[in-house]
Amino acid sequence: MPIYAYRCGSCGFEKDVLQKMSDAPLTACPECNAETFSKQLTAPGFQLKGNGWYATDFKGGPKAAAPKSDNPPPCQGGTGSCACN
């Protein structure tokens, strides 16, 4: 079950609440009983670890460029600057 951060718009009371995703959001502040208790937008608290798709495909920044060759690319049979035209 996820943990949601709530904050009261009236008194500023803050609380983290463990709720099911299907539960209705809380609206009544437990401190001042005002109906201004609402969910806050927070950063997720997880990290991807290990050597799965995350580490092999996305971790570590951009890939190194392929080494350049002195040989031109093979002719593709179209127009342009090809050595075989």
Biopython code that builds the backbone (N, CA, C, O; Angstrom):
import numpy as np
from Bio.PDB.StructureBuilder import StructureBuilder

atoms = [
    (1, "MET", "N", (0.848, -1.183, 0.000)),
    (1, "MET", "CA", (0.000, 0.000, 0.000)),
    (1, "MET", "C", (0.893, 1.247, 0.000)),
    (1, "MET", "O", (1.917, 1.279, 0.684)),
    (2, "PRO", "N", (0.512, 2.248, -0.752)),
    (2, "PRO", "CA", (1.318, 3.474, -0.791)),
    (2, "PRO", "C", (1.099, 4.361, 0.433)),
    (2, "PRO", "O", (0.074, 4.289, 1.111)),
    (3, "ILE", "N", (2.089, 5.189, 0.682)),
    (3, "ILE", "CA", (2.011, 6.176, 1.756)),
    (3, "ILE", "C", (1.784, 7.535, 1.109)),
    (3, "ILE", "O", (2.566, 7.952, 0.255)),
    (4, "TYR", "N", (0.727, 8.225, 1.507)),
    (4, "TYR", "CA", (0.389, 9.531, 0.954)),
    (4, "TYR", "C", (0.706, 10.615, 1.977)),
    (4, "TYR", "O", (0.471, 10.442, 3.173)),
    (5, "ALA", "N", (1.239, 11.731, 1.498)),
    (5, "ALA", "CA", (1.499, 12.889, 2.350)),
    (5, "ALA", "C", (0.285, 13.810, 2.265)),
    (5, "ALA", "O", (-0.174, 14.153, 1.175)),
    (6, "TYR", "N", (-0.225, 14.201, 3.423)),
    (6, "TYR", "CA", (-1.376, 15.109, 3.511)),
    (6, "TYR", "C", (-0.958, 16.381, 4.225)),
    (6, "TYR", "O", (-0.044, 16.373, 5.049)),
    (7, "ARG", "N", (-1.637, 17.474, 3.903)),
    (7, "ARG", "CA", (-1.388, 18.760, 4.565)),
    (7, "ARG", "C", (-2.705, 19.516, 4.669)),
    (7, "ARG", "O", (-3.513, 19.511, 3.741)),
    (8, "CYS", "N", (-2.910, 20.166, 5.811)),
    (8, "CYS", "CA", (-4.110, 20.970, 6.030)),
    (8, "CYS", "C", (-3.863, 22.378, 5.504)),
    (8, "CYS", "O", (-2.848, 22.994, 5.827)),
    (9, "GLY", "N", (-4.780, 22.885, 4.702)),
    (9, "GLY", "CA", (-4.676, 24.231, 4.173)),
    (9, "GLY", "C", (-5.001, 25.304, 5.200)),
    (9, "GLY", "O", (-4.657, 26.470, 5.004)),
    (10, "SER", "N", (-5.655, 24.930, 6.290)),
    (10, "SER", "CA", (-6.030, 25.906, 7.328)),
    (10, "SER", "C", (-4.951, 26.070, 8.400)),
    (10, "SER", "O", (-4.480, 27.179, 8.655)),
    (11, "CYS", "N", (-4.570, 24.961, 9.019)),
    (11, "CYS", "CA", (-3.626, 25.050, 10.145)),
    (11, "CYS", "C", (-2.204, 24.637, 9.792)),
    (11, "CYS", "O", (-1.285, 24.880, 10.574)),
    (12, "GLY", "N", (-1.997, 24.008, 8.613)),
    (12, "GLY", "CA", (-0.654, 23.605, 8.192)),
    (12, "GLY", "C", (-0.203, 22.258, 8.729)),
    (12, "GLY", "O", (0.945, 21.870, 8.512)),
    (13, "PHE", "N", (-1.076, 21.531, 9.429)),
    (13, "PHE", "CA", (-0.738, 20.214, 9.969)),
    (13, "PHE", "C", (-0.392, 19.262, 8.824)),
    (13, "PHE", "O", (-1.095, 19.220, 7.814)),
    (14, "GLU", "N", (0.705, 18.491, 8.984)),
    (14, "GLU", "CA", (1.136, 17.533, 7.964)),
    (14, "GLU", "C", (1.173, 16.135, 8.549)),
    (14, "GLU", "O", (1.530, 15.943, 9.712)),
    (15, "LYS", "N", (0.793, 15.145, 7.718)),
    (15, "LYS", "CA", (0.777, 13.767, 8.182)),
    (15, "LYS", "C", (0.933, 12.835, 6.988)),
    (15, "LYS", "O", (0.370, 13.089, 5.923)),
    (16, "ASP", "N", (1.701, 11.747, 7.163)),
    (16, "ASP", "CA", (1.811, 10.689, 6.167)),
    (16, "ASP", "C", (0.826, 9.590, 6.533)),
    (16, "ASP", "O", (0.774, 9.153, 7.683)),
    (17, "VAL", "N", (0.041, 9.141, 5.549)),
    (17, "VAL", "CA", (-1.027, 8.174, 5.799)),
    (17, "VAL", "C", (-0.859, 6.976, 4.867)),
    (17, "VAL", "O", (-0.709, 7.138, 3.656)),
    (18, "LEU", "N", (-0.887, 5.768, 5.445)),
    (18, "LEU", "CA", (-0.834, 4.531, 4.678)),
    (18, "LEU", "C", (-2.265, 4.198, 4.246)),
    (18, "LEU", "O", (-3.130, 3.935, 5.082)),
    (19, "GLN", "N", (-2.505, 4.214, 2.918)),
    (19, "GLN", "CA", (-3.854, 3.978, 2.390)),
    (19, "GLN", "C", (-3.793, 3.070, 1.177)),
    (19, "GLN", "O", (-2.783, 3.010, 0.476)),
    (20, "LYS", "N", (-4.886, 2.367, 0.943)),
    (20, "LYS", "CA", (-5.042, 1.632, -0.313)),
    (20, "LYS", "C", (-5.258, 2.636, -1.434)),
    (20, "LYS", "O", (-5.752, 3.738, -1.195)),
    (21, "MET", "N", (-4.896, 2.266, -2.646)),
    (21, "MET", "CA", (-5.103, 3.155, -3.792)),
    (21, "MET", "C", (-6.588, 3.370, -4.044)),
    (21, "MET", "O", (-6.983, 4.403, -4.586)),
    (22, "SER", "N", (-7.415, 2.403, -3.656)),
    (22, "SER", "CA", (-8.858, 2.507, -3.883)),
    (22, "SER", "C", (-9.572, 3.295, -2.783)),
    (22, "SER", "O", (-10.749, 3.622, -2.939)),
    (23, "ASP", "N", (-8.896, 3.609, -1.681)),
    (23, "ASP", "CA", (-9.519, 4.386, -0.602)),
    (23, "ASP", "C", (-9.783, 5.819, -1.043)),
    (23, "ASP", "O", (-9.027, 6.390, -1.828)),
    (24, "ALA", "N", (-10.855, 6.384, -0.533)),
    (24, "ALA", "CA", (-11.169, 7.788, -0.820)),
    (24, "ALA", "C", (-10.158, 8.689, -0.109)),
    (24, "ALA", "O", (-9.714, 8.368, 0.993)),
    (25, "PRO", "N", (-9.791, 9.813, -0.730)),
    (25, "PRO", "CA", (-8.845, 10.720, -0.070)),
    (25, "PRO", "C", (-9.443, 11.320, 1.196)),
    (25, "PRO", "O", (-10.650, 11.548, 1.282)),
    (26, "LEU", "N", (-8.574, 11.573, 2.179)),
    (26, "LEU", "CA", (-9.026, 12.197, 3.420)),
    (26, "LEU", "C", (-9.270, 13.678, 3.171)),
    (26, "LEU", "O", (-8.562, 14.302, 2.380)),
    (27, "THR", "N", (-10.265, 14.239, 3.839)),
    (27, "THR", "CA", (-10.566, 15.666, 3.673)),
    (27, "THR", "C", (-10.607, 16.415, 4.998)),
    (27, "THR", "O", (-10.381, 17.625, 5.021)),
    (28, "ALA", "N", (-10.893, 15.720, 6.111)),
    (28, "ALA", "CA", (-10.999, 16.374, 7.414)),
    (28, "ALA", "C", (-9.650, 16.321, 8.129)),
    (28, "ALA", "O", (-9.068, 15.248, 8.289)),
    (29, "CYS", "N", (-9.166, 17.466, 8.551)),
    (29, "CYS", "CA", (-7.899, 17.569, 9.277)),
    (29, "CYS", "C", (-8.067, 16.978, 10.677)),
    (29, "CYS", "O", (-9.011, 17.339, 11.380)),
    (30, "PRO", "N", (-7.161, 16.068, 11.103)),
    (30, "PRO", "CA", (-7.280, 15.497, 12.447)),
    (30, "PRO", "C", (-6.940, 16.495, 13.564)),
    (30, "PRO", "O", (-7.268, 16.236, 14.722)),
    (31, "GLU", "N", (-6.302, 17.610, 13.254)),
    (31, "GLU", "CA", (-5.943, 18.608, 14.265)),
    (31, "GLU", "C", (-7.035, 19.651, 14.473)),
    (31, "GLU", "O", (-7.485, 19.872, 15.597)),
    (32, "CYS", "N", (-7.463, 20.299, 13.370)),
    (32, "CYS", "CA", (-8.419, 21.405, 13.504)),
    (32, "CYS", "C", (-9.815, 21.076, 12.980)),
    (32, "CYS", "O", (-10.722, 21.902, 13.076)),
    (33, "ASN", "N", (-9.995, 19.870, 12.424)),
    (33, "ASN", "CA", (-11.273, 19.383, 11.884)),
    (33, "ASN", "C", (-11.792, 20.184, 10.686)),
    (33, "ASN", "O", (-12.957, 20.045, 10.315)),
    (34, "ALA", "N", (-10.954, 21.010, 10.085)),
    (34, "ALA", "CA", (-11.360, 21.735, 8.873)),
    (34, "ALA", "C", (-11.364, 20.771, 7.694)),
    (34, "ALA", "O", (-10.634, 19.779, 7.703)),
    (35, "GLU", "N", (-12.160, 21.045, 6.701)),
    (35, "GLU", "CA", (-12.259, 20.202, 5.506)),
    (35, "GLU", "C", (-11.245, 20.624, 4.441)),
    (35, "GLU", "O", (-11.553, 20.614, 3.249)),
    (36, "THR", "N", (-10.045, 20.991, 4.868)),
    (36, "THR", "CA", (-9.007, 21.448, 3.928)),
    (36, "THR", "C", (-7.783, 20.539, 3.954)),
    (36, "THR", "O", (-6.686, 20.976, 3.605)),
    (37, "PHE", "N", (-7.951, 19.284, 4.362)),
    (37, "PHE", "CA", (-6.872, 18.297, 4.406)),
    (37, "PHE", "C", (-6.758, 17.686, 3.020)),
    (37, "PHE", "O", (-7.728, 17.110, 2.528)),
    (38, "SER", "N", (-5.602, 17.795, 2.374)),
    (38, "SER", "CA", (-5.480, 17.298, 0.998)),
    (38, "SER", "C", (-4.131, 16.626, 0.768)),
    (38, "SER", "O", (-3.159, 16.876, 1.481)),
    (39, "LYS", "N", (-4.099, 15.760, -0.255)),
    (39, "LYS", "CA", (-2.870, 15.059, -0.634)),
    (39, "LYS", "C", (-1.872, 16.048, -1.223)),
    (39, "LYS", "O", (-2.236, 17.006, -1.905)),
    (40, "GLN", "N", (-0.602, 15.782, -0.935)),
    (40, "GLN", "CA", (0.478, 16.601, -1.474)),
    (40, "GLN", "C", (1.212, 15.817, -2.545)),
    (40, "GLN", "O", (1.263, 14.588, -2.496)),
    (41, "LEU", "N", (1.774, 16.513, -3.500)),
    (41, "LEU", "CA", (2.571, 15.885, -4.544)),
    (41, "LEU", "C", (3.981, 15.691, -4.005)),
    (41, "LEU", "O", (4.642, 16.661, -3.634)),
    (42, "THR", "N", (4.446, 14.447, -3.958)),
    (42, "THR", "CA", (5.769, 14.145, -3.423)),
    (42, "THR", "C", (6.538, 13.280, -4.410)),
    (42, "THR", "O", (5.950, 12.662, -5.297)),
    (43, "ALA", "N", (7.847, 13.239, -4.250)),
    (43, "ALA", "CA", (8.700, 12.399, -5.096)),
    (43, "ALA", "C", (8.592, 10.944, -4.640)),
    (43, "ALA", "O", (8.477, 10.678, -3.444)),
    (44, "PRO", "N", (8.626, 10.007, -5.579)),
    (44, "PRO", "CA", (8.568, 8.599, -5.189)),
    (44, "PRO", "C", (9.835, 8.201, -4.438)),
    (44, "PRO", "O", (10.918, 8.715, -4.719)),
    (45, "GLY", "N", (9.697, 7.299, -3.499)),
    (45, "GLY", "CA", (10.833, 6.875, -2.693)),
    (45, "GLY", "C", (11.327, 5.494, -3.062)),
    (45, "GLY", "O", (11.289, 4.593, -2.224)),
    (46, "PHE", "N", (11.789, 5.295, -4.283)),
    (46, "PHE", "CA", (12.335, 4.005, -4.660)),
    (46, "PHE", "C", (13.516, 4.206, -5.604)),
    (46, "PHE", "O", (13.649, 5.248, -6.246)),
    (47, "GLN", "N", (14.367, 3.188, -5.673)),
    (47, "GLN", "CA", (15.504, 3.208, -6.586)),
    (47, "GLN", "C", (15.538, 1.892, -7.334)),
    (47, "GLN", "O", (15.206, 0.843, -6.782)),
    (48, "LEU", "N", (15.939, 1.953, -8.583)),
    (48, "LEU", "CA", (16.111, 0.742, -9.369)),
    (48, "LEU", "C", (17.550, 0.292, -9.191)),
    (48, "LEU", "O", (18.478, 1.048, -9.482)),
    (49, "LYS", "N", (17.745, -0.930, -8.717)),
    (49, "LYS", "CA", (19.087, -1.459, -8.465)),
    (49, "LYS", "C", (19.249, -2.785, -9.168)),
    (49, "LYS", "O", (18.270, -3.398, -9.595)),
    (50, "GLY", "N", (20.471, -3.223, -9.286)),
    (50, "GLY", "CA", (20.741, -4.518, -9.894)),
    (50, "GLY", "C", (21.291, -4.362, -11.292)),
    (50, "GLY", "O", (21.713, -3.276, -11.690)),
    (51, "ASN", "N", (21.284, -5.461, -12.041)),
    (51, "ASN", "CA", (21.849, -5.429, -13.386)),
    (51, "ASN", "C", (20.822, -5.813, -14.438)),
    (51, "ASN", "O", (21.163, -6.484, -15.412)),
    (52, "GLY", "N", (19.583, -5.405, -14.265)),
    (52, "GLY", "CA", (18.519, -5.686, -15.230)),
    (52, "GLY", "C", (18.468, -4.636, -16.319)),
    (52, "GLY", "O", (19.469, -3.979, -16.605)),
    (53, "TRP", "N", (17.309, -4.476, -16.923)),
    (53, "TRP", "CA", (17.145, -3.554, -18.056)),
    (53, "TRP", "C", (17.518, -2.127, -17.692)),
    (53, "TRP", "O", (18.031, -1.396, -18.539)),
    (54, "TYR", "N", (17.272, -1.710, -16.449)),
    (54, "TYR", "CA", (17.585, -0.323, -16.047)),
    (54, "TYR", "C", (19.082, -0.072, -16.131)),
    (54, "TYR", "O", (19.509, 0.936, -16.693)),
    (55, "ALA", "N", (19.877, -0.967, -15.585)),
    (55, "ALA", "CA", (21.327, -0.774, -15.560)),
    (55, "ALA", "C", (21.935, -0.901, -16.953)),
    (55, "ALA", "O", (22.873, -0.176, -17.286)),
    (56, "THR", "N", (21.417, -1.803, -17.762)),
    (56, "THR", "CA", (22.024, -2.024, -19.072)),
    (56, "THR", "C", (21.555, -1.027, -20.122)),
    (56, "THR", "O", (22.306, -0.729, -21.051)),
    (57, "ASP", "N", (20.335, -0.501, -20.008)),
    (57, "ASP", "CA", (19.797, 0.353, -21.061)),
    (57, "ASP", "C", (19.793, 1.842, -20.730)),
    (57, "ASP", "O", (19.902, 2.664, -21.640)),
    (58, "PHE", "N", (19.671, 2.213, -19.463)),
    (58, "PHE", "CA", (19.485, 3.620, -19.140)),
    (58, "PHE", "C", (20.513, 4.198, -18.170)),
    (58, "PHE", "O", (20.714, 5.412, -18.155)),
    (59, "LYS", "N", (21.149, 3.392, -17.385)),
    (59, "LYS", "CA", (22.073, 3.882, -16.367)),
    (59, "LYS", "C", (23.426, 4.218, -16.991)),
    (59, "LYS", "O", (23.900, 3.485, -17.859)),
    (60, "GLY", "N", (24.046, 5.298, -16.572)),
    (60, "GLY", "CA", (25.408, 5.590, -16.998)),
    (60, "GLY", "C", (25.530, 6.639, -18.086)),
    (60, "GLY", "O", (26.634, 6.868, -18.579)),
    (61, "GLY", "N", (24.460, 7.276, -18.474)),
    (61, "GLY", "CA", (24.549, 8.360, -19.450)),
    (61, "GLY", "C", (24.574, 7.878, -20.882)),
    (61, "GLY", "O", (24.237, 6.727, -21.163)),
    (62, "PRO", "N", (24.977, 8.765, -21.801)),
    (62, "PRO", "CA", (24.946, 8.424, -23.223)),
    (62, "PRO", "C", (26.010, 7.395, -23.588)),
    (62, "PRO", "O", (27.057, 7.305, -22.947)),
    (63, "LYS", "N", (25.724, 6.631, -24.619)),
    (63, "LYS", "CA", (26.644, 5.608, -25.108)),
    (63, "LYS", "C", (27.778, 6.264, -25.889)),
    (63, "LYS", "O", (27.598, 7.332, -26.475)),
    (64, "ALA", "N", (28.929, 5.634, -25.897)),
    (64, "ALA", "CA", (30.081, 6.134, -26.657)),
    (64, "ALA", "C", (29.820, 5.947, -28.147)),
    (64, "ALA", "O", (29.198, 4.968, -28.560)),
    (65, "ALA", "N", (30.296, 6.885, -28.941)),
    (65, "ALA", "CA", (30.117, 6.804, -30.393)),
    (65, "ALA", "C", (30.997, 5.701, -30.962)),
    (65, "ALA", "O", (32.062, 5.402, -30.422)),
    (66, "ALA", "N", (30.544, 5.100, -32.057)),
    (66, "ALA", "CA", (31.320, 4.058, -32.724)),
    (66, "ALA", "C", (32.574, 4.679, -33.327)),
    (66, "ALA", "O", (32.534, 5.820, -33.788)),
    (67, "PRO", "N", (33.687, 3.947, -33.330)),
    (67, "PRO", "CA", (34.917, 4.503, -33.911)),
    (67, "PRO", "C", (34.746, 4.758, -35.398)),
    (67, "PRO", "O", (34.094, 3.988, -36.104)),
    (68, "LYS", "N", (35.350, 5.867, -35.872)),
    (68, "LYS", "CA", (35.244, 6.215, -37.289)),
    (68, "LYS", "C", (36.194, 5.358, -38.120)),
    (68, "LYS", "O", (37.279, 4.987, -37.673)),
    (69, "SER", "N", (35.766, 5.062, -39.315)),
    (69, "SER", "CA", (36.564, 4.245, -40.228)),
    (69, "SER", "C", (37.061, 5.113, -41.378)),
    (69, "SER", "O", (36.410, 6.087, -41.757)),
    (70, "ASP", "N", (38.230, 4.751, -41.938)),
    (70, "ASP", "CA", (38.767, 5.464, -43.094)),
    (70, "ASP", "C", (38.042, 5.075, -44.371)),
    (70, "ASP", "O", (38.128, 5.791, -45.369)),
    (71, "ASN", "N", (37.336, 3.965, -44.361)),
    (71, "ASN", "CA", (36.619, 3.498, -45.550)),
    (71, "ASN", "C", (35.250, 4.167, -45.612)),
    (71, "ASN", "O", (34.560, 4.252, -44.597)),
    (72, "PRO", "N", (34.840, 4.652, -46.813)),
    (72, "PRO", "CA", (33.503, 5.237, -46.935)),
    (72, "PRO", "C", (32.446, 4.147, -46.810)),
    (72, "PRO", "O", (32.742, 2.972, -47.029)),
    (73, "PRO", "N", (31.216, 4.521, -46.459)),
    (73, "PRO", "CA", (30.150, 3.522, -46.358)),
    (73, "PRO", "C", (29.852, 2.925, -47.724)),
    (73, "PRO", "O", (30.079, 3.582, -48.739)),
    (74, "PRO", "N", (29.346, 1.689, -47.775)),
    (74, "PRO", "CA", (29.037, 1.071, -49.064)),
    (74, "PRO", "C", (27.959, 1.838, -49.810)),
    (74, "PRO", "O", (27.145, 2.532, -49.203)),
    (75, "CYS", "N", (27.959, 1.707, -51.133)),
    (75, "CYS", "CA", (26.988, 2.396, -51.982)),
    (75, "CYS", "C", (25.594, 1.844, -51.707)),
    (75, "CYS", "O", (25.400, 0.633, -51.599)),
    (76, "GLN", "N", (24.627, 2.756, -51.596)),
    (76, "GLN", "CA", (23.255, 2.360, -51.317)),
    (76, "GLN", "C", (22.406, 2.345, -52.576)),
    (76, "GLN", "O", (21.206, 2.083, -52.499)),
    (77, "GLY", "N", (22.994, 2.616, -53.732)),
    (77, "GLY", "CA", (22.263, 2.548, -55.007)),
    (77, "GLY", "C", (21.382, 3.750, -55.253)),
    (77, "GLY", "O", (20.500, 3.667, -56.107)),
    (78, "GLY", "N", (21.556, 4.835, -54.582)),
    (78, "GLY", "CA", (20.748, 6.025, -54.779)),
    (78, "GLY", "C", (21.581, 7.155, -55.357)),
    (78, "GLY", "O", (22.699, 6.928, -55.820)),
    (79, "THR", "N", (21.055, 8.357, -55.334)),
    (79, "THR", "CA", (21.816, 9.490, -55.820)),
    (79, "THR", "C", (22.609, 10.084, -54.672)),
    (79, "THR", "O", (22.275, 9.869, -53.507)),
    (80, "GLY", "N", (23.632, 10.813, -54.982)),
    (80, "GLY", "CA", (24.460, 11.425, -53.964)),
    (80, "GLY", "C", (25.928, 11.207, -54.238)),
    (80, "GLY", "O", (26.304, 10.796, -55.336)),
    (81, "SER", "N", (26.757, 11.476, -53.257)),
    (81, "SER", "CA", (28.206, 11.368, -53.455)),
    (81, "SER", "C", (28.674, 9.968, -53.071)),
    (81, "SER", "O", (29.170, 9.744, -51.966)),
    (82, "CYS", "N", (28.511, 9.049, -53.986)),
    (82, "CYS", "CA", (28.947, 7.676, -53.801)),
    (82, "CYS", "C", (30.140, 7.431, -54.719)),
    (82, "CYS", "O", (30.155, 7.907, -55.854)),
    (83, "ALA", "N", (31.133, 6.699, -54.242)),
    (83, "ALA", "CA", (32.345, 6.447, -55.030)),
    (83, "ALA", "C", (32.072, 5.624, -56.267)),
    (83, "ALA", "O", (32.883, 5.642, -57.193)),
    (84, "CYS", "N", (30.977, 4.910, -56.324)),
    (84, "CYS", "CA", (30.714, 4.051, -57.475)),
    (84, "CYS", "C", (29.852, 4.749, -58.530)),
    (84, "CYS", "O", (29.506, 4.109, -59.523)),
    (85, "ASN", "N", (29.490, 6.020, -58.372)),
    (85, "ASN", "CA", (28.685, 6.739, -59.361)),
    (85, "ASN", "C", (29.552, 7.350, -60.417)),
    (85, "ASN", "O", (29.045, 7.996, -61.335)),
]
sb = StructureBuilder()
sb.init_structure("model")
sb.init_model(0)
sb.init_chain("A")
sb.init_seg("    ")
for serial, (resi, resn, name, xyz) in enumerate(atoms, 1):
    if name == "N":
        sb.init_residue(resn, " ", resi, " ")
    sb.init_atom(name, np.array(xyz, "f"), 0.0, 1.0, " ", f" {name:<3s}", serial, name[0])
structure = sb.get_structure()
